[in-house]
Amino acid sequence: MATVKKRGNAYKITVSLGYDVKGKQVRRHMTYTPELNMTTRQIEKELERKRVLFEEECNSGIVSCGRAKFEVFARQWFDEYAEPKLKTTTIKGYHDCEKRVYTAIGHLYMNKITTRTIQKFILNLSEDGVNLQTGGGMSPKSVKNYLSFISSIFNYAIKQGVTSSNPCRGVELPTIQQVERDCYTLEEAQQFLSLLEDNAPEMWRVFCTLAIFSGLRRGELFGLEWGDIDFETGVISVQRASLYTKEKGLFTNTPKTKSSIRFLKMPENVIDMLGRYQISQNLERLKIGSKWINSNRLFVGWNGESLNPNSARNWVERFCKRNNIRVVNIHSFRHLNASLLINAGTDIKTVSAALGHKQVSTTLNIYAHTFAASQARAADAIANVLELRQVKAKSS
């Protein structure tokens, strides 16, 4: 309960928060000074408003001086900011970070957490034994996600006046060793497409072929609707993603970033394949009759109902094993598409736009090895041409 005492022209508001571990009473104070032209009635109303708000802030752990423990504020950040504004998959990823973060810094007050505090925690995540599944450290991507989670909370705390700075800004992430993305070679991709033609149901044949030729994310593929395909121009419009989480089930959302809303020109043979598939789906719809659920999606179950995106991974894995070819995941088709574009000499901005990356730097970071290899081959080609000219010049 907040108490109010008048001191001269001002009012001191005090909130008692119980006792600390040493038995000392914990109190928080604030001072309210009315404006000179306010009436007695206006002062009383404003004072009551200040008293109620300050009591709520103190009881929730949030006060302007930063006397809020990280875990208390983080849970409110989820309610006030994350849930209304962030994507479901992003929120789930941050919830996965909670246990380790709260154990490390949840008990600390926001204004007592330093860059060094965060740095030590981030470095610890890479140590052997932290990842209980592999026995090693957390992956670079996971470590980055932990830092992003903490940093987002501090950014919100700055806006709320809880703290004045974000200690994450000076934190250095562990060095990431660039590795070549695992995907099919051109020969393997050709073999895979050939096997699809002979041994796969039409829907999965279309799905995998489109995945390779478009480079779309799995959720974007399952989010495609027939209205997104312009059969005259051969352009596919990427407008949504179909996603699944254990907590929320199957749901539709916007693509990963604003840049992911894009238009892709497809080869004529891919568009023709889609046209034949649409006819087949329409015939199936007529057979099912009233049991058909009209979702208007390209890739659906026997009754037209939207599929769980995880079904693609399961089907591809079984297909590869059944045909004795290397098993790859769905996302590797996206890497294959990017690699083919890069090796064909496509400029980085075009590759980035096709993949729907928010920044060109993202594309460069992910495909650094592929770009380097492509540039090396180009340099060798130039050197070979110049060397050939030199040989001809000497012989003439």
C-alpha positions in Angstrom: 0.0 0.0 0.0 1.3 3.4 -1.0 1.4 6.2 1.6 1.5 10.0 0.8 3.1 12.7 2.9 3.0 16.4 2.0 6.4 18.2 2.1 6.1 21.9 1.4 4.7 22.2 -2.1 5.5 18.6 -3.0 4.2 15.2 -2.0 6.3 12.1 -1.2 4.8 8.8 -2.2 6.2 5.7 -0.5 5.6 2.1 -1.3 6.5 -0.7 1.1 7.7 -3.9 -0.7 8.1 -6.1 2.3 11.5 -7.2 3.7 14.7 -8.4 2.2 16.6 -11.5 3.1 18.3 -9.7 6.0 15.0 -8.6 7.5 15.3 -5.0 6.4 12.2 -3.3 5.1 12.3 -2.4 1.4 10.7 0.9 0.4 10.5 2.8 -2.8 9.9 6.6 -3.0 8.9 9.2 -5.5 8.2 12.9 -5.3 5.3 14.6 -7.0 5.3 18.4 -7.4 2.0 19.9 -8.7 2.0 22.7 -11.3 1.4 26.2 -9.9 -1.9 26.8 -11.7 -3.6 23.6 -10.5 -6.6 23.7 -8.3 -6.9 21.7 -5.1 -9.3 19.2 -6.8 -6.9 18.8 -9.8 -4.0 18.2 -7.4 -5.9 15.5 -5.5 -6.9 13.7 -8.7 -3.4 13.8 -10.2 -1.8 12.8 -6.8 -4.2 9.8 -6.6 -3.3 8.8 -10.2 0.5 9.1 -9.5 0.0 7.0 -6.3 -1.8 4.2 -8.0 0.6 4.0 -11.0 3.7 4.1 -8.8 2.3 1.3 -6.6 1.7 -0.8 -9.7 5.1 -0.2 -11.0 6.8 -1.0 -7.7 4.8 -4.2 -7.2 5.6 -5.3 -10.8 9.3 -4.8 -10.2 9.6 -1.9 -12.7 10.7 1.5 -11.5 12.6 4.2 -13.3 15.7 3.8 -11.3 16.3 0.4 -12.8 15.5 -1.6 -9.6 13.8 -4.3 -11.6 15.1 -7.8 -11.7 15.8 -9.1 -15.2 13.5 -12.1 -15.0 10.6 -10.0 -13.8 11.0 -7.4 -16.5 11.6 -10.1 -19.2 8.3 -11.8 -18.4 6.5 -8.4 -18.7 8.4 -7.8 -22.0 6.8 -11.0 -23.4 3.3 -9.8 -22.4 3.7 -6.1 -23.4 5.9 -6.3 -26.4 6.8 -9.7 -27.8 3.3 -11.3 -27.9 1.6 -8.3 -29.6 4.4 -7.5 -32.1 6.7 -10.5 -32.8 6.1 -13.6 -35.0 5.0 -16.8 -33.3 8.2 -18.6 -34.3 10.4 -15.8 -33.0 8.5 -15.8 -29.6 8.9 -19.6 -29.4 12.7 -19.3 -30.0 13.0 -16.7 -27.3 10.9 -18.8 -24.8 13.4 -21.6 -25.5 16.2 -19.2 -24.2 14.5 -18.4 -21.0 15.7 -21.1 -18.7 19.4 -20.6 -19.3 19.1 -16.8 -19.3 17.1 -16.6 -16.1 19.5 -19.0 -14.4 22.5 -16.8 -15.3 21.1 -13.2 -14.9 17.4 -13.4 -14.0 18.1 -12.6 -10.3 20.2 -9.5 -11.2 18.8 -6.0 -11.3 18.6 -4.4 -14.8 20.9 -1.5 -13.8 23.5 -3.9 -12.4 23.9 -6.0 -15.5 27.1 -5.0 -17.4 28.5 -5.8 -20.8 31.0 -8.1 -19.1 28.1 -10.0 -17.4 26.6 -10.7 -20.7 29.9 -11.4 -22.4 30.7 -14.1 -19.9 27.3 -15.7 -20.3 27.6 -15.7 -24.1 31.1 -17.3 -24.0 29.9 -20.0 -21.6 27.3 -21.1 -24.2 30.0 -22.2 -26.6 31.8 -24.4 -24.0 31.7 -28.2 -24.2 28.9 -29.8 -22.3 26.4 -26.9 -22.6 24.5 -28.6 -25.4 23.0 -31.7 -23.7 22.2 -33.3 -27.0 25.6 -33.2 -28.6 27.9 -32.8 -25.6 29.5 -29.8 -27.2 28.7 -26.1 -27.1 25.7 -24.3 -28.5 25.7 -23.6 -32.2 26.7 -20.1 -33.4 23.1 -19.5 -34.5 21.8 -20.5 -31.1 24.3 -18.3 -29.3 23.3 -15.3 -31.5 19.7 -16.0 -30.7 20.4 -15.8 -26.9 22.1 -12.5 -27.3 19.2 -11.2 -29.5 16.7 -12.2 -26.8 18.6 -10.3 -24.0 19.3 -7.3 -26.3 15.6 -7.0 -27.3 14.6 -6.9 -23.6 17.1 -4.1 -22.8 16.1 -2.1 -25.9 12.5 -2.2 -24.6 13.7 -1.3 -21.0 15.4 1.8 -22.4 12.2 3.0 -24.0 10.4 2.3 -20.8 12.9 4.3 -18.7 14.0 1.3 -16.7 17.6 1.6 -17.7 19.7 4.0 -19.8 21.8 1.7 -21.9 22.0 -1.7 -23.5 25.0 -3.8 -22.2 24.6 -6.2 -25.2 25.9 -3.6 -27.6 29.5 -4.2 -26.7 29.3 -8.0 -26.6 31.4 -10.0 -29.0 30.0 -13.2 -30.5 32.3 -16.2 -30.8 34.0 -16.5 -34.2 31.9 -18.4 -36.6 33.7 -20.8 -38.8 32.2 -20.6 -42.3 31.2 -24.0 -43.6 29.9 -25.0 -47.0 26.1 -25.5 -47.0 25.1 -29.1 -47.4 23.0 -29.5 -50.6 22.9 -31.6 -53.7 25.5 -31.2 -56.5 24.1 -30.4 -59.9 24.4 -34.1 -60.9 22.7 -35.2 -57.7 19.9 -32.6 -58.3 19.4 -33.9 -61.8 19.2 -37.5 -60.5 16.7 -36.4 -57.8 14.5 -34.7 -60.3 14.6 -37.7 -62.6 13.6 -40.0 -59.8 10.7 -37.7 -58.9 9.4 -37.9 -62.4 9.3 -41.7 -62.3 8.6 -42.5 -58.6 6.8 -39.7 -56.8 3.1 -38.7 -56.4 2.3 -35.6 -58.5 1.9 -33.3 -55.5 5.3 -34.1 -54.0 6.9 -34.0 -57.5 5.6 -30.5 -57.9 6.5 -29.5 -54.4 10.2 -30.6 -54.6 10.6 -29.3 -58.2 9.2 -25.9 -57.2 11.4 -25.9 -54.1 14.5 -26.3 -56.2 13.6 -23.8 -58.9 12.2 -21.1 -56.6 14.4 -21.3 -53.5 11.3 -20.7 -51.3 11.3 -21.5 -47.6 9.2 -24.6 -46.6 6.6 -22.4 -44.9 6.3 -20.2 -48.0 5.8 -23.2 -50.3 3.0 -24.5 -48.1 1.5 -21.0 -47.9 1.2 -20.7 -51.7 -2.4 -20.4 -53.1 -3.5 -20.7 -56.7 -4.2 -17.0 -56.9 -0.5 -16.4 -56.3 0.4 -17.9 -59.6 0.1 -15.8 -62.8 0.1 -18.4 -65.5 0.3 -15.8 -68.3 3.5 -14.1 -67.1 5.0 -17.1 -65.2 5.4 -15.0 -62.0 4.8 -16.4 -58.5 3.8 -14.0 -55.7 5.1 -14.9 -52.3 2.6 -13.4 -49.8 2.3 -15.7 -46.8 3.8 -18.7 -44.9 2.1 -21.7 -43.4 3.7 -22.6 -40.1 3.3 -25.0 -37.2 4.2 -25.0 -33.5 3.2 -27.5 -30.9 1.6 -24.7 -28.8 -0.4 -23.0 -31.6 -0.8 -25.8 -34.1 -1.1 -25.0 -37.8 -1.4 -21.3 -38.7 -0.8 -18.8 -41.4 1.5 -15.8 -41.0 3.3 -13.2 -43.2 6.7 -14.3 -44.6 9.8 -14.1 -42.4 10.6 -10.4 -43.2 9.1 -7.6 -45.3 11.7 -8.4 -48.0 10.3 -12.0 -48.1 7.1 -10.7 -49.8 8.4 -10.9 -53.3 7.7 -11.9 -56.9 9.6 -14.7 -58.7 9.8 -15.5 -62.4 9.6 -19.2 -63.0 10.8 -21.1 -66.1 8.1 -22.1 -68.6 8.3 -25.8 -67.9 7.7 -25.2 -64.2 4.6 -23.1 -64.9 3.3 -25.8 -67.3 3.9 -28.4 -64.6 1.8 -26.2 -62.1 -0.9 -25.9 -64.7 -1.2 -29.7 -65.1 -1.2 -30.1 -61.3 -4.0 -27.6 -60.9 -6.1 -29.5 -63.3 -5.4 -32.8 -61.4 -6.3 -31.1 -58.1 -9.6 -29.8 -59.5 -10.5 -33.3 -60.7 -9.7 -34.6 -57.3 -11.9 -31.9 -55.7 -14.8 -33.0 -57.9 -14.4 -36.6 -56.8 -14.3 -35.8 -53.1 -17.4 -33.5 -53.4 -18.7 -32.0 -50.2 -15.9 -33.5 -48.1 -13.4 -31.2 -49.9 -12.1 -28.4 -47.7 -11.5 -25.4 -50.0 -8.2 -23.9 -48.7 -7.1 -22.8 -52.2 -3.6 -24.0 -51.2 -1.4 -25.8 -53.7 -0.2 -28.5 -51.4 -2.9 -30.1 -49.4 -4.1 -33.4 -48.0 -6.5 -35.9 -49.6 -9.5 -33.7 -48.7 -8.0 -30.3 -49.5 -7.0 -29.5 -46.0 -3.8 -27.6 -45.4 -0.8 -29.9 -44.5 1.6 -29.7 -41.6 4.9 -28.3 -43.1 6.7 -31.1 -41.3 5.1 -33.6 -43.7 7.5 -32.5 -46.4 10.6 -33.4 -44.4 9.2 -36.8 -43.6 8.2 -37.6 -47.2 11.6 -36.5 -48.7 13.5 -38.5 -46.2 11.5 -41.7 -47.0 11.8 -41.0 -50.7 15.6 -40.6 -50.6 16.1 -43.8 -48.6 13.7 -45.8 -50.8 15.7 -44.7 -53.9 19.2 -45.1 -52.3 20.2 -41.5 -52.7 21.7 -39.1 -50.2 19.1 -37.8 -47.7 18.9 -34.0 -47.6 16.5 -31.7 -45.7 14.0 -29.4 -47.4 16.0 -26.3 -46.6 18.9 -27.7 -48.7 16.8 -27.2 -51.8 16.9 -23.5 -51.0 20.7 -23.7 -50.6 20.9 -25.5 -53.9 18.9 -22.7 -55.6 21.2 -20.1 -54.2 24.3 -22.0 -55.2 23.1 -22.4 -58.8 22.3 -18.7 -59.0 25.7 -17.7 -57.7 27.6 -20.1 -59.9 25.7 -18.8 -62.9 27.2 -15.4 -62.2 24.1 -13.8 -60.7 24.9 -10.6 -58.8 24.6 -10.6 -55.0 21.6 -8.2 -54.9 19.6 -10.3 -57.2 20.3 -13.5 -55.3 19.4 -11.8 -52.0 16.1 -10.4 -53.4 15.2 -13.9 -54.8 15.8 -15.5 -51.5 13.8 -12.8 -49.6 16.7 -11.8 -47.3 16.2 -8.6 -45.4 19.8 -7.5 -46.0 22.4 -8.3 -48.7 24.9 -8.9 -45.8 22.8 -11.9 -44.7 23.2 -13.5 -48.1 26.9 -12.9 -48.1 27.3 -14.3 -44.6 25.4 -17.5 -45.4 26.9 -18.1 -48.8 30.4 -16.7 -48.3 32.1 -19.9 -49.3 30.0 -20.3 -52.4 30.7 -16.8 -53.5 34.4 -17.2 -52.9 34.5 -20.4 -54.9 32.6 -18.8 -57.7 34.9 -15.8 -57.8 38.0 -18.1 -57.7 36.7 -20.0 -60.8 36.1 -16.7 -62.6 39.6 -15.6 -61.8 41.1 -18.9 -63.0 39.1 -18.5 -66.2 40.5 -15.0 -66.8 44.0 -16.2 -66.0 43.6 -19.1 -68.5 42.4 -16.7 -71.2 45.3 -14.3 -70.6 47.8 -17.1 -70.5 46.5 -18.5 -73.8 46.9 -15.1 -75.4 50.5 -14.8 -74.1 51.3 -18.2 -75.6 49.9 -17.2 -78.9 51.8 -13.9 -78.9 55.1 -15.7 -78.2 54.5 -18.3 -81.0 53.7 -15.7 -83.6 
